[in-house]
Amino acid sequence: MNRLGRVLSLGVITPCVLVVSVICGGCRAQEAAVSPGPDKPVIPTHRPVPAPPQASGNRLWVALDDHLGRGTKRDQSAPTLTLRSAGASPLVLRDGNASGVSQPLATAPNLSISWRLEPLAEPVKVSRLVAGPYASFETADRVAQRWRQQGVQALVAHPGEWEVWAPETASVLEGVATRPWRNTITSVVRPVLEGIDGDLKTLAGPLLLEAPDGLSWKGGVMQGPFRLQPDAYGSWTLLEQVPLERYLEGVVPHEIGAGSPEAALQAQAVLARTWALANSHRFGIDGYHLCSDTQCQVYSDPRDAGSAVRQAIKATTGQVLQWNGKPISAVYHASNGGVMASAPEAWAMAPAAYLQAQADGDQGWLDAVVLPLNDADAVSRLVQAGRGAYGAGHPLFRWTRTYTASQLERALASQSPGVVQDVAVVKRGPSGRVLTLRIEGDGPGSPVDLRLDAIRRTLRRLPSTLFTLETSGEGVWRFNGGGFGHGAGLSQAGAIDLASRGWSVQRILQHYYPGATLAPLAP
């Protein structure tokens, strides 16, 4: 059966149907965890969306755009979704609920979809405990795992920032702030097809979109097929169904650069493949696998993959990095500043044997950089040096950023620190990265402790958390640092450097993920 046929065979719940008995498998597990008793109805945590099929080499569901229709009011539509064919052949829009190939709902070179808020026949109650927001999926997932270990079906959601949703009857986790959230859903956002002659047709969705010549999208062309479906928040997502190897063509050149040396391109191809499969549960609550921005891997027009990128993908076809027979969490970043981070230095996650803190350079650099770098003087010596470090040519290998008190106050406005009076590093990890940054002021929210990935998520001009801190006049702080990104796993700048020195893809991967095995993907 082709990809489109498999999608049609799945069946879909429309956004207005919120009946517990047809909630997806993950939500059924939630019902079991809640155990409300035979006379107490189950209150779902969210609007149900069918779970995506298991990710494989045959298909990934990747979001090209999400939260569509959000903000629609009774008398006002959210921004219109405009879909354009990339060639002479028209687009074909079909009903995704059909059991077979349905008659087209529309056939045209361009389609315009607006949004309409419609009342439900019967209001539906939803309730949950919410933890978060969190700066990353990794941190949110760690909290969700703690709940799951108690038998609670906790789900990671992304209504805007990363959150964790659990049934309202779940026990509160120690050290995790939660808030109850209850709502009665009385209306639903539906897509409205705008006809050439101005007529409007409200559709239930999900919708399937065929683009024989491709879909013109953000300056590129995506091949599809495509799917427009509701999410768990009452909005909609435009998805592309992409074979894994074609997905890599849209990732590798945008992540590491198409002009990188062969072994570096091959390493990036292996990592992008491994990461996609290991992280295909990221948007399970919304019924798809991955996004296409920096919250996942940057995915864009696969045509941008030149011959070198395609050859690197082909040379590593089906190969992934594994630990105990499973794809690893193959995180990577632009530059580590000369020292690799361990996993717990980047996110609130369990240690990983293949993600360890260690100096990244030649023997002279290894002799000079002795871990742990747990004090400011040691980190200061590191960021003032660089000779012998791998990837030292990256433009953000060393950097300086300045924040004023007023800039910090704006960044922390929601936490009410008041007038900022001091900024200090409270704790560092073995690679010297800041684990806790404390900002003190005269407001009710002071002090504000930023931890791990929340540091860069809040102070967005900081390229990394590998920095020292000094005052630079009254109410001014200078951050002197190195590297760009979280620092765990492969440094793309380092991989490019090592590949130019003649290292093989196997040697590069073993260097950045010691102990992981490069092996074919299990059938």
NUVEXNU-540708 format. One record per residue (C-alpha): x, z, y; residue number from 0. Coordinates in pm, whole numbers, m for minus. Layout:
X | Z | Y | NUM
...
END
This chain:
0 | 0 | 0 | 0
139 | m80 | 344 | 1
184 | 184 | 617 | 2
m143 | 100 | 789 | 3
m330 | 117 | 461 | 4
m188 | 458 | 384 | 5
m296 | 588 | 721 | 6
m648 | 457 | 674 | 7
m671 | 625 | 337 | 8
m596 | 969 | 482 | 9
m922 | 1028 | 665 | 10
m935 | 1217 | 993 | 11
m1131 | 1496 | 1155 | 12
m1272 | 1398 | 1491 | 13
m1185 | 1626 | 1783 | 14
m1540 | 1757 | 1813 | 15
m1562 | 1872 | 1450 | 16
m1431 | 2225 | 1423 | 17
m1558 | 2337 | 1084 | 18
m1337 | 2582 | 899 | 19
m1412 | 2437 | 557 | 20
m1236 | 2113 | 645 | 21
m932 | 2253 | 823 | 22
m600 | 2118 | 697 | 23
m394 | 2286 | 426 | 24
m189 | 2491 | 673 | 25
m508 | 2630 | 823 | 26
m649 | 2711 | 481 | 27
m339 | 2920 | 422 | 28
m421 | 3095 | 746 | 29
m768 | 3180 | 613 | 30
m614 | 3337 | 305 | 31
m375 | 3542 | 517 | 32
m651 | 3674 | 741 | 33
m875 | 3788 | 454 | 34
m1172 | 3878 | 677 | 35
m1402 | 3963 | 392 | 36
m1702 | 3778 | 247 | 37
m1941 | 3866 | 529 | 38
m1709 | 3806 | 825 | 39
m1666 | 3445 | 936 | 40
m1316 | 3312 | 988 | 41
m1235 | 3239 | 1351 | 42
m975 | 2959 | 1366 | 43
m672 | 2985 | 1592 | 44
m707 | 2632 | 1726 | 45
m881 | 2298 | 1706 | 46
m807 | 2156 | 1360 | 47
m596 | 1843 | 1321 | 48
m514 | 1683 | 984 | 49
m160 | 1756 | 869 | 50
75 | 1457 | 873 | 51
196 | 1315 | 543 | 52
529 | 1439 | 414 | 53
814 | 1281 | 609 | 54
1010 | 1024 | 409 | 55
1218 | 712 | 444 | 56
896 | 513 | 451 | 57
737 | 665 | 757 | 58
773 | 911 | 1042 | 59
502 | 973 | 1298 | 60
671 | 990 | 1636 | 61
492 | 1075 | 1961 | 62
550 | 821 | 2237 | 63
331 | 1023 | 2477 | 64
146 | 1351 | 2439 | 65
m114 | 1571 | 2611 | 66
m303 | 1259 | 2713 | 67
m640 | 1329 | 2869 | 68
m535 | 1676 | 2979 | 69
m699 | 1774 | 3305 | 70
m1012 | 1567 | 3252 | 71
m1311 | 1719 | 3430 | 72
m1683 | 1647 | 3431 | 73
m1646 | 1408 | 3721 | 74
m1280 | 1311 | 3693 | 75
m1068 | 1145 | 3426 | 76
m705 | 1232 | 3359 | 77
m461 | 942 | 3422 | 78
m554 | 623 | 3238 | 79
m351 | 517 | 2936 | 80
m257 | 151 | 2974 | 81
m145 | m41 | 2666 | 82
12 | m387 | 2694 | 83
111 | m642 | 2433 | 84
477 | m742 | 2451 | 85
396 | m1101 | 2356 | 86
127 | m1366 | 2331 | 87
m64 | m1200 | 2048 | 88
m336 | m957 | 2161 | 89
m357 | m590 | 2078 | 90
m617 | m490 | 1820 | 91
m787 | m150 | 1843 | 92
m963 | m15 | 1533 | 93
m1150 | 296 | 1422 | 94
m911 | 531 | 1244 | 95
m1194 | 704 | 1058 | 96
m1283 | 396 | 859 | 97
m1221 | 402 | 484 | 98
m1094 | 44 | 490 | 99
m984 | m208 | 749 | 100
m1260 | m180 | 1007 | 101
m1390 | m434 | 1251 | 102
m1193 | m437 | 1576 | 103
m1326 | m219 | 1854 | 104
m1136 | m437 | 2100 | 105
m897 | m732 | 2096 | 106
m713 | m803 | 2421 | 107
m361 | m845 | 2563 | 108
m408 | m525 | 2767 | 109
m620 | m219 | 2698 | 110
m712 | 58 | 2941 | 111
m823 | 394 | 2807 | 112
m960 | 661 | 3039 | 113
m1104 | 998 | 2940 | 114
m1442 | 1168 | 2941 | 115
m1541 | 1531 | 2895 | 116
m1844 | 1559 | 2668 | 117
m2036 | 1873 | 2565 | 118
m2033 | 1986 | 2203 | 119
m2363 | 2017 | 2021 | 120
m2264 | 2374 | 1927 | 121
m1995 | 2586 | 2096 | 122
m1704 | 2686 | 1874 | 123
m1504 | 3008 | 1901 | 124
m1126 | 3017 | 1860 | 125
m900 | 3321 | 1886 | 126
m538 | 3401 | 1823 | 127
m240 | 3619 | 1898 | 128
11 | 3430 | 2111 | 129
384 | 3502 | 2123 | 130
598 | 3328 | 2382 | 131
660 | 3111 | 2568 | 132
1002 | 3034 | 2423 | 133
1274 | 2803 | 2547 | 134
1306 | 2611 | 2220 | 135
1136 | 2534 | 1892 | 136
1419 | 2708 | 1707 | 137
1354 | 3041 | 1876 | 138
977 | 3010 | 1833 | 139
1015 | 2918 | 1467 | 140
1223 | 3229 | 1403 | 141
935 | 3444 | 1531 | 142
689 | 3244 | 1321 | 143
905 | 3300 | 1012 | 144
890 | 3676 | 1065 | 145
512 | 3659 | 1055 | 146
515 | 3428 | 754 | 147
728 | 3680 | 566 | 148
431 | 3918 | 604 | 149
196 | 3658 | 456 | 150
59 | 3550 | 795 | 151
14 | 3178 | 856 | 152
184 | 3165 | 1195 | 153
213 | 2824 | 1358 | 154
450 | 2692 | 1623 | 155
259 | 2519 | 1902 | 156
362 | 2324 | 2211 | 157
75 | 2328 | 2460 | 158
333 | 2303 | 2741 | 159
606 | 2544 | 2636 | 160
686 | 2656 | 2282 | 161
456 | 2931 | 2154 | 162
368 | 3094 | 1822 | 163
3 | 3128 | 1723 | 164
m116 | 3375 | 1461 | 165
m463 | 3496 | 1356 | 166
m594 | 3770 | 1583 | 167
m591 | 4011 | 1287 | 168
m215 | 3971 | 1236 | 169
7 | 4275 | 1283 | 170
215 | 4278 | 1599 | 171
586 | 4218 | 1533 | 172
834 | 4477 | 1652 | 173
1015 | 4360 | 1962 | 174
786 | 4058 | 2010 | 175
548 | 4058 | 2304 | 176
210 | 3911 | 2217 | 177
m118 | 3859 | 2397 | 178
m466 | 3798 | 2258 | 179
m628 | 3468 | 2346 | 180
m996 | 3396 | 2290 | 181
m1207 | 3105 | 2398 | 182
m1535 | 2936 | 2328 | 183
m1497 | 2560 | 2319 | 184
m1802 | 2395 | 2471 | 185
m1672 | 2044 | 2536 | 186
m1431 | 1784 | 2407 | 187
m1220 | 1513 | 2569 | 188
m1287 | 1167 | 2431 | 189
m1114 | 834 | 2501 | 190
m1314 | 577 | 2694 | 191
m1238 | 208 | 2644 | 192
m1266 | 14 | 2966 | 193
m1394 | m340 | 2906 | 194
m1291 | m653 | 3095 | 195
m1635 | m676 | 3254 | 196
m1623 | m312 | 3365 | 197
m1835 | m164 | 3086 | 198
m1724 | 168 | 2932 | 199
m1733 | 263 | 2565 | 200
m1673 | 622 | 2455 | 201
m1482 | 650 | 2127 | 202
m1463 | 940 | 1885 | 203
m1112 | 869 | 1758 | 204
m865 | 872 | 1605 | 205
m783 | 511 | 1685 | 206
m545 | 266 | 1524 | 207
m362 | 9 | 1734 | 208
m204 | m304 | 1597 | 209
49 | m492 | 1812 | 210
166 | m806 | 1628 | 211
422 | m883 | 1900 | 212
501 | m520 | 1976 | 213
382 | m279 | 2242 | 214
542 | m293 | 2585 | 215
638 | 68 | 2650 | 216
854 | 228 | 2922 | 217
1065 | m82 | 2971 | 218
1110 | m149 | 2601 | 219
918 | m282 | 2303 | 220
793 | m65 | 2019 | 221
683 | m229 | 1696 | 222
426 | 13 | 1560 | 223
168 | 30 | 1414 | 224
28 | 294 | 1647 | 225
m223 | 574 | 1637 | 226
m408 | 763 | 1910 | 227
m525 | 1100 | 1782 | 228
m638 | 1442 | 1911 | 229
m405 | 1741 | 1911 | 230
m463 | 2116 | 1875 | 231
m509 | 2167 | 2251 | 232
m797 | 1933 | 2323 | 233
m578 | 1648 | 2446 | 234
m446 | 1336 | 2271 | 235
m119 | 1189 | 2142 | 236
m4 | 828 | 2115 | 237
200 | 793 | 1797 | 238
416 | 523 | 1648 | 239
452 | 504 | 1272 | 240
820 | 429 | 1220 | 241
1028 | 370 | 906 | 242
1314 | 619 | 906 | 243
1595 | 363 | 931 | 244
1424 | 184 | 1222 | 245
1376 | 520 | 1389 | 246
1754 | 565 | 1378 | 247
1799 | 236 | 1562 | 248
1598 | 388 | 1846 | 249
1794 | 717 | 1839 | 250
2164 | 652 | 1775 | 251
2244 | 437 | 2082 | 252
2053 | 670 | 2313 | 253
2214 | 985 | 2178 | 254
2584 | 893 | 2146 | 255
2615 | 552 | 2308 | 256
2626 | 213 | 2136 | 257
2990 | 160 | 2234 | 258
3122 | 462 | 2042 | 259
3381 | 413 | 1765 | 260
3255 | 322 | 1419 | 261
3306 | 659 | 1251 | 262
3135 | 839 | 1541 | 263
2836 | 604 | 1518 | 264
2817 | 665 | 1144 | 265
2833 | 1042 | 1195 | 266
2552 | 1021 | 1452 | 267
2344 | 809 | 1213 | 268
2383 | 1067 | 935 | 269
2297 | 1353 | 1171 | 270
1997 | 1179 | 1326 | 271
1861 | 1105 | 978 | 272
1928 | 1459 | 855 | 273
1785 | 1621 | 1167 | 274
1467 | 1413 | 1156 | 275
1388 | 1510 | 797 | 276
1481 | 1877 | 841 | 277
1268 | 1903 | 1156 | 278
967 | 1695 | 1056 | 279
749 | 2009 | 1067 | 280
796 | 2058 | 1444 | 281
455 | 1924 | 1541 | 282
266 | 1993 | 1220 | 283
m3 | 2181 | 1416 | 284
m72 | 1856 | 1603 | 285
m65 | 1627 | 1301 | 286
264 | 1442 | 1350 | 287
636 | 1484 | 1288 | 288
853 | 1437 | 1596 | 289
850 | 1374 | 1969 | 290
1063 | 1113 | 2144 | 291
1232 | 1320 | 2416 | 292
1500 | 1586 | 2436 | 293
1276 | 1843 | 2263 | 294
1357 | 1637 | 1953 | 295
1592 | 1338 | 1951 | 296
1572 | 1078 | 2226 | 297
1392 | 780 | 2071 | 298
1345 | 455 | 2258 | 299
1345 | 78 | 2207 | 300
1517 | 6 | 1870 | 301
1624 | m332 | 2007 | 302
1889 | m146 | 2207 | 303
2077 | m92 | 1882 | 304
2352 | m353 | 1882 | 305
2533 | m484 | 1577 | 306
2774 | m189 | 1565 | 307
2489 | 64 | 1559 | 308
2299 | m129 | 1295 | 309
2611 | m156 | 1083 | 310
2669 | 222 | 1111 | 311
2311 | 289 | 1002 | 312
2342 | 43 | 715 | 313
2675 | 188 | 603 | 314
2517 | 534 | 575 | 315
2171 | 429 | 450 | 316
1989 | 721 | 292 | 317
2279 | 965 | 339 | 318
2214 | 1314 | 474 | 319
2408 | 1636 | 511 | 320
2285 | 1891 | 261 | 321
2320 | 2260 | 183 | 322
2193 | 2376 | m156 | 323
2034 | 2036 | m205 | 324
1831 | 2036 | 119 | 325
1891 | 1868 | 456 | 326
2070 | 2104 | 693 | 327
1969 | 2187 | 1048 | 328
2197 | 1912 | 1180 | 329
2211 | 2019 | 1543 | 330
2452 | 1843 | 1776 | 331
2528 | 1823 | 2148 | 332
2736 | 1637 | 2407 | 333
3043 | 1861 | 2448 | 334
3140 | 2206 | 2322 | 335
3407 | 2269 | 2587 | 336
3672 | 2321 | 2319 | 337
3499 | 2585 | 2107 | 338
3211 | 2555 | 1860 | 339
2921 | 2799 | 1876 | 340
2760 | 2976 | 1584 | 341
2387 | 2924 | 1533 | 342
2280 | 3270 | 1662 | 343
2470 | 3204 | 1987 | 344
2244 | 2909 | 2061 | 345
1903 | 3030 | 1943 | 346
1736 | 3337 | 1800 | 347
1784 | 3210 | 1446 | 348
1948 | 3324 | 1126 | 349
2320 | 3255 | 1079 | 350
2408 | 2930 | 901 | 351
2724 | 2910 | 693 | 352
2792 | 2557 | 817 | 353
2752 | 2649 | 1188 | 354
3036 | 2884 | 1273 | 355
3221 | 2974 | 1592 | 356
3570 | 2823 | 1594 | 357
3813 | 2655 | 1830 | 358
3785 | 2276 | 1835 | 359
4122 | 2108 | 1892 | 360
4467 | 2031 | 1758 | 361
4705 | 2293 | 1622 | 362
4836 | 2380 | 1968 | 363
4480 | 2444 | 2087 | 364
4401 | 2651 | 1776 | 365
4709 | 2865 | 1838 | 366
4608 | 2921 | 2202 | 367
4237 | 2992 | 2151 | 368
4190 | 3299 | 1933 | 369
3834 | 3409 | 1855 | 370
3635 | 3617 | 1923 | 371
3623 | 3535 | 2294 | 372
3411 | 3837 | 2378 | 373
3541 | 3923 | 2724 | 374
3544 | 3744 | 3057 | 375
3924 | 3717 | 3079 | 376
3948 | 3531 | 2749 | 377
3672 | 3289 | 2849 | 378
3834 | 3243 | 3191 | 379
4162 | 3141 | 3025 | 380
3970 | 2899 | 2805 | 381
3785 | 2722 | 3086 | 382
4106 | 2692 | 3289 | 383
4274 | 2512 | 3000 | 384
4193 | 2205 | 2795 | 385
4510 | 2044 | 2669 | 386
4474 | 1981 | 2296 | 387
4095 | 2033 | 2280 | 388
3896 | 1759 | 2112 | 389
3662 | 1572 | 2346 | 390
3837 | 1691 | 2662 | 391
3760 | 1359 | 2830 | 392
3391 | 1434 | 2865 | 393
3283 | 1456 | 3233 | 394
3132 | 1803 | 3175 | 395
3415 | 1938 | 2964 | 396
3478 | 2162 | 3265 | 397
3234 | 2231 | 3549 | 398
3138 | 2463 | 3833 | 399
2789 | 2547 | 3955 | 400
2681 | 2772 | 4241 | 401
2353 | 2962 | 4269 | 402
2233 | 3147 | 4577 | 403
2002 | 3447 | 4566 | 404
1713 | 3239 | 4694 | 405
1770 | 2973 | 4425 | 406
1767 | 3239 | 4157 | 407
1451 | 3391 | 4300 | 408
1274 | 3056 | 4284 | 409
1388 | 2999 | 3925 | 410
1261 | 3345 | 3826 | 411
951 | 3353 | 4045 | 412
713 | 3413 | 3753 | 413
911 | 3722 | 3651 | 414
905 | 3888 | 3996 | 415
1268 | 3997 | 4034 | 416
1229 | 4038 | 4409 | 417
1533 | 3974 | 4628 | 418
1823 | 3910 | 4389 | 419
2109 | 4152 | 4444 | 420
2332 | 4112 | 4139 | 421
2400 | 3880 | 3847 | 422
2601 | 3999 | 3546 | 423
2694 | 3897 | 3193 | 424
2571 | 4167 | 2956 | 425
2674 | 4025 | 2620 | 426
2881 | 3739 | 2479 | 427
2904 | 3581 | 2135 | 428
3222 | 3512 | 1936 | 429
3269 | 3169 | 2098 | 430
3251 | 3329 | 2443 | 431
2903 | 3201 | 2518 | 432
2673 | 3425 | 2715 | 433
2402 | 3580 | 2501 | 434
2240 | 3790 | 2774 | 435
2250 | 3732 | 3149 | 436
2105 | 4007 | 3367 | 437
1964 | 3938 | 3713 | 438
1879 | 4241 | 3926 | 439
1665 | 4255 | 4236 | 440
1435 | 4487 | 4426 | 441
1109 | 4359 | 4272 | 442
883 | 4506 | 4003 | 443
1016 | 4269 | 3739 | 444
1379 | 4370 | 3784 | 445
1602 | 4355 | 3595 | 446
1537 | 4019 | 3432 | 447
1734 | 3959 | 3113 | 448
1775 | 3593 | 3016 | 449
1881 | 3548 | 2656 | 450
2030 | 3258 | 2459 | 451
1859 | 2925 | 2527 | 452
1637 | 3082 | 2794 | 453
1943 | 3100 | 3021 | 454
1975 | 2722 | 3054 | 455
1601 | 2673 | 3033 | 456
1561 | 2891 | 3343 | 457
1879 | 2803 | 3532 | 458
1854 | 2433 | 3463 | 459
2165 | 2329 | 3651 | 460
2391 | 2511 | 3405 | 461
2528 | 2258 | 3154 | 462
2602 | 2528 | 2894 | 463
2622 | 2904 | 2841 | 464
3003 | 2896 | 2806 | 465
3093 | 3029 | 3151 | 466
3245 | 3305 | 3358 | 467
3075 | 3447 | 3665 | 468
3211 | 3548 | 4005 | 469
3071 | 3624 | 4349 | 470
3137 | 3365 | 4615 | 471
3018 | 3536 | 4931 | 472
2716 | 3756 | 4990 | 473
2420 | 3647 | 4777 | 474
2616 | 3360 | 4616 | 475
2743 | 3339 | 4256 | 476
2978 | 3082 | 4107 | 477
2950 | 2982 | 3740 | 478
3275 | 2834 | 3600 | 479
3217 | 2683 | 3261 | 480
3280 | 2425 | 2996 | 481
3082 | 2188 | 2779 | 482
2737 | 2037 | 2790 | 483
2471 | 2158 | 2549 | 484
2425 | 2447 | 2309 | 485
2766 | 2405 | 2145 | 486
2657 | 2433 | 1779 | 487
2740 | 2162 | 1528 | 488
2888 | 1827 | 1619 | 489
3029 | 1768 | 1965 | 490
2961 | 1403 | 2040 | 491
3259 | 1391 | 2273 | 492
3468 | 1548 | 1998 | 493
3343 | 1302 | 1736 | 494
3426 | 1008 | 1963 | 495
3775 | 1152 | 2020 | 496
3835 | 1212 | 1648 | 497
3704 | 869 | 1549 | 498
3945 | 710 | 1798 | 499
4225 | 903 | 1623 | 500
4128 | 742 | 1293 | 501
3921 | 1018 | 1135 | 502
3660 | 904 | 882 | 503
3292 | 990 | 906 | 504
3328 | 1227 | 609 | 505
3617 | 1412 | 776 | 506
3436 | 1440 | 1110 | 507
3123 | 1580 | 948 | 508
3317 | 1825 | 735 | 509
3502 | 1941 | 1045 | 510
3182 | 2025 | 1235 | 511
2968 | 2136 | 938 | 512
3213 | 2299 | 693 | 513
3074 | 2332 | 344 | 514
2784 | 2091 | 392 | 515
2768 | 1800 | 150 | 516
2720 | 1434 | 243 | 517
2488 | 1298 | m24 | 518
2210 | 1041 | m75 | 519
1861 | 1152 | 15 | 520
1669 | 1262 | m293 | 521
1402 | 1005 | m393 | 522
END
